[in-house]
Amino acid sequence: MFNVLDVSKWHLNPYQILTLGFAVLILAGTFLLMLPLSSRSGQILPFIDALFTATSAACVTGLVVVDTGNYFSLFGQLVLICLIQIGGLGIMTMTTLMAVILGRRIQLSNRLLIQESLNQLTYQGVVRLVLYVIKSTLLIEFIGGSVLALRFAADYGWAGVYYGYWHAVSAFCNAGFDVFGGTEIFRYIDDPVVSLGIPVMIILGGMGFSVLSDIWQNRHWQRISVQSKVVLSMSGLLLFVGTVVIFILEYTNEATVGSLSLGGKVLASFFQSTTARTAGYQMFNNGSLSEASLLFMLLLMFIGASPGSTGGGIKTSTFAVIAASIWSLVRGKPEVTLFKRSVDPQLIAKSLALFFIAATMIFVVTMYLCVSEQLPMIRVAFEVVSAFATVGLSTGITPTLSAGGKFILVLMMLIGRVGIFTFAMAIALQGRKKGQLRHPQGKFTIG
């Protein structure tokens, strides 16, 4: 079964297989969500809405066109949580697990696929990492789900147990779906168990499995890798700055956190700062946020989570490399360093390219949707960045988009989940040419 994904048999490169895997998962989810069994009323969900919802779940985004809790039946909700779990862990992670269970030998071509899927530097030890991913995921989701289940059970009885574990999976996978229905989750805006429990799950899922493994094995700042130090430092900085800025900007906004106590304001601001990075959970109507807050959250969403995690965005390490490059340039230093280690110039170039391509793509799509949907620019940009960064936060305009607008966001979510370079290499008509001639160096002025 695992050999079906063998690159040599399918004559596809790893990028095409990974993208195709997500496309197949999305289509399967689409048809399952269109079944009358998936809705409470027995209605058939229109294809574009089912496609959008399945993509949002498989790409762990959280944008919705129908209310998850009120529209979908238990079967539909279970389809969604399966899409979220598979999409969050990755196609190759789940396929590798099946191969291990069946006792199949994992070939080199498949190890290369796993390496690309988990964003690792080498294929050595990737199978061991996959098994760690599965074990740690189940453990974290069980612990987090148990805490939430106990809290929700106090309000909803046995249904609260279901809510607890369902939302633990959604939070750890940075999906942002909730099955309470309507604005029921808003009641927990200043509840410490929920407002801290869900963000902890989001943070752990957004760090990246290799970082979690490194921390667990070494357990000392001096012994962990530079990658882990960059991820931890950037994540901590963004969480702190995000909490402070949102707290200040929304302090007097009665429609968001203004009516809460001081402690409630801090909890809500921390929750919003965390979820804005990639998760998509919301404890109040994001359409009520000030434009300054929306603009700031655009930046948080654009940066996103860390490499090899369940989250999206350009990633914290990419942002750190670019920031370090600018800092070195300003100081006139010939070498870019992070934690006393030099950064490969090719990595700097790749980071800048990723930043530029992502920003350009968001700009073009935002401009197109502003014309086609006739909606305010800041709200359209918020939705587009949320889709690309697989965040799922919305100002409420997603259900009102045309079929064309929804399909554009479907593509943005897919590109954001598999990665810009992976998607680009998947649709490339030909590989790299060897032995290309080098041109004479030209002299240019910039700035």
C-alpha positions, -999 to 999 in steps of 0.1 A, spaced: 0 0 0 28 24 9 46 16 -24 17 33 -42 35 65 -34 68 54 -48 82 82 -70 99 58 -94 66 41 -102 44 72 -105 71 93 -124 63 122 -102 87 143 -82 82 145 -44 66 180 -46 40 168 -70 32 138 -49 28 159 -17 5 184 -35 -15 156 -51 -19 139 -18 -35 170 -3 -57 174 -34 -70 138 -31 -76 143 6 -96 175 -1 -117 159 -29 -125 129 -7 -135 152 21 -156 173 -3 -177 144 -14 -182 132 21 -193 166 33 -218 167 4 -236 136 17 -270 143 32 -257 124 62 -232 152 69 -258 179 76 -282 181 104 -311 189 81 -302 163 55 -295 189 29 -267 185 3 -240 211 8 -232 229 -25 -200 217 -42 -181 250 -38 -190 252 -1 -181 216 5 -148 221 -14 -141 252 6 -148 235 39 -128 204 31 -99 225 20 -101 246 51 -101 215 73 -74 195 54 -52 226 52 -59 233 89 -71 268 83 -105 273 99 -122 296 75 -159 286 71 -188 293 49 -214 275 71 -215 274 109 -197 241 118 -216 234 150 -251 242 137 -249 229 101 -229 197 103 -242 165 119 -221 142 141 -210 124 110 -200 156 93 -181 168 123 -162 135 125 -153 139 88 -140 174 96 -119 163 126 -104 134 105 -95 159 78 -79 182 104 -59 154 120 -46 140 87 -40 174 72 -22 187 104 1 157 107 6 155 69 -2 129 43 32 112 45 31 110 83 -2 90 82 10 69 53 42 60 71 23 50 102 2 26 81 33 12 65 49 6 99 17 -11 112 16 -34 82 53 -42 85 62 -28 51 97 -17 42 100 21 37 121 27 6 145 56 0 121 74 -24 95 74 3 120 86 29 127 115 6 90 123 5 88 122 43 118 145 45 101 170 23 68 166 41 83 173 75 107 200 62 139 182 74 174 188 62 182 151 57 162 119 52 181 101 79 160 94 110 128 106 94 109 74 101 119 76 137 107 112 137 74 102 122 68 77 150 77 104 175 53 128 158 24 103 162 32 95 198 37 131 209 5 142 190 -16 116 207 -2 123 241 -6 161 238 -41 159 224 -51 134 251 -38 156 279 -52 188 265 -84 172 256 -88 158 291 -84 192 306 -109 208 282 -133 179 286 -134 183 323 -141 220 319 -168 217 292 -184 187 309 -193 210 338 -214 231 313 -226 205 288 -224 171 305 -212 142 284 -214 164 253 -187 185 269 -163 155 268 -168 153 231 -163 191 228 -131 189 248 -113 162 227 -126 176 195 -113 211 202 -80 197 215 -73 181 181 -84 212 163 -62 234 185 -31 213 183 -34 210 145 -38 248 145 -71 244 126 -94 268 145 -127 250 139 -152 249 167 -184 229 171 -202 248 197 -223 266 172 -228 303 168 -210 325 193 -213 300 222 -175 298 225 -174 336 232 -186 329 268 -151 315 277 -133 347 267 -120 352 303 -121 316 315 -85 307 325 -88 270 316 -100 276 281 -82 309 274 -49 293 284 -56 256 276 -63 262 239 -34 286 233 -10 261 249 -22 235 225 -18 259 196 17 269 207 29 233 209 14 225 175 30 256 160 65 250 172 73 221 149 78 184 158 116 185 153 118 214 178 96 195 203 118 165 199 150 185 203 137 201 235 125 168 250 159 150 243 183 178 253 162 198 279 189 225 282 192 258 263 229 253 256 224 218 241 194 225 218 200 233 181 202 268 166 169 260 148 152 254 181 167 285 197 154 306 167 120 291 169 116 295 207 130 330 207 108 343 178 77 325 191 82 340 226 89 375 212 59 374 188 35 362 216 47 389 240 46 417 215 13 405 201 -3 404 235 9 439 245 -1 455 212 -36 440 211 -41 448 248 -33 485 241 -52 488 208 -84 471 221 -83 482 257 -113 505 254 -131 487 226 -164 475 242 -171 452 213 -139 431 220 -121 433 253 -131 467 267 -159 454 290 -136 428 306 -117 430 339 -80 437 337 -72 400 340 -98 392 314 -83 418 290 -48 402 294 -62 366 289 -82 377 258 -52 396 243 -29 366 249 -55 343 233 -59 366 203 -21 370 199 -17 332 200 -45 323 176 -36 351 151 -3 333 144 -20 303 127 -49 288 147 -80 308 139 -100 305 171 -118 336 181 -133 347 214 -151 377 199 -162 390 166 -131 399 146 -152 423 125 -154 445 156 -116 449 159 -101 483 151 -84 487 118 -51 492 136 -56 458 153 -66 442 120 -34 456 103 -12 444 132 -28 409 131 -21 408 93 16 408 102 12 381 129 -7 359 104 18 365 76 47 354 98 28 324 111 42 293 129 75 274 126 89 250 100 77 214 102 47 223 123 9 222 118 8 259 112 13 281 81 27 315 72 62 323 59 74 308 93 92 323 122 127 311 111 122 328 77 113 361 94 143 357 118 168 352 89 154 383 71 155 404 103 191 392 110 201 400 75 188 435 77 204 441 111 238 429 98 235 452 67 226 482 89 256 475 111 279 470 81 287 434 91 297 411 62 283 380 79 248 373 90 246 354 123 220 339 146 230 327 181 267 330 171 263 308 140 266 322 105 237 319 81 242 304 47 238 331 19 216 307 -1 193 304 29 191 342 31 183 344 -6 156 317 -3 141 335 27 139 368 8 124 351 -22 98 334 -1 89 367 15 87 385 -18 66 358 -36 42 355 -6 38 393 -4 33 396 -41 8 368 -43 -12 383 -14 -12 417 -30 -24 404 -64 -52 382 -49 -63 410 -26 -65 435 -54 -84 410 -76 -110 403 -48 -114 440 -40 -125 444 -76 -146 412 -79 -163 413 -45 -166 451 -39 -156 448 -3 -133 470 19 -96 464 13 -86 458 49 -112 431 53 -103 414 20 -66 415 28 -73 400 62 -92 371 47 -66 365 20 -37 365 45 -57 343 68 -62 318 40 -26 318 29 -12 315 64 -38 288 71 -50 308 101 -88 309 98 -95 342 114 -122 361 96 -140 394 97 -172 377 86 -170 382 49 -161 346 38 -197 333 35 -206 363 14 -179 357 -12 -188 346 -48 -180 311 -60 -150 325 -78 -138 343 -46 -142 311 -26 -122 292 -52 -94 317 -51 -92 313 -13 -92 275 -18 -60 278 -39 -45 302 -13 -51 277 15 -36 248 -5 -5 268 -14 -2 280 22 -4 244 35 20 226 11 43 256 9 51 281 -19 82 264 -31 66 229 -29 36 241 -49 58 259 -74 80 228 -80 49 207 -83 36 226 -113 70 232 -129 72 218 -163 108 208 -161 135 203 -135 167 223 -131 191 223 -159 226 211 -152 257 229 -164 241 262 -171 265 290 -183 274 318 -159 270 353 -172 294 381 -166 287 400 -134 270 433 -138 272 463 -116 240 479 -103 230 505 -78 200 502 -54 184 522 -27 
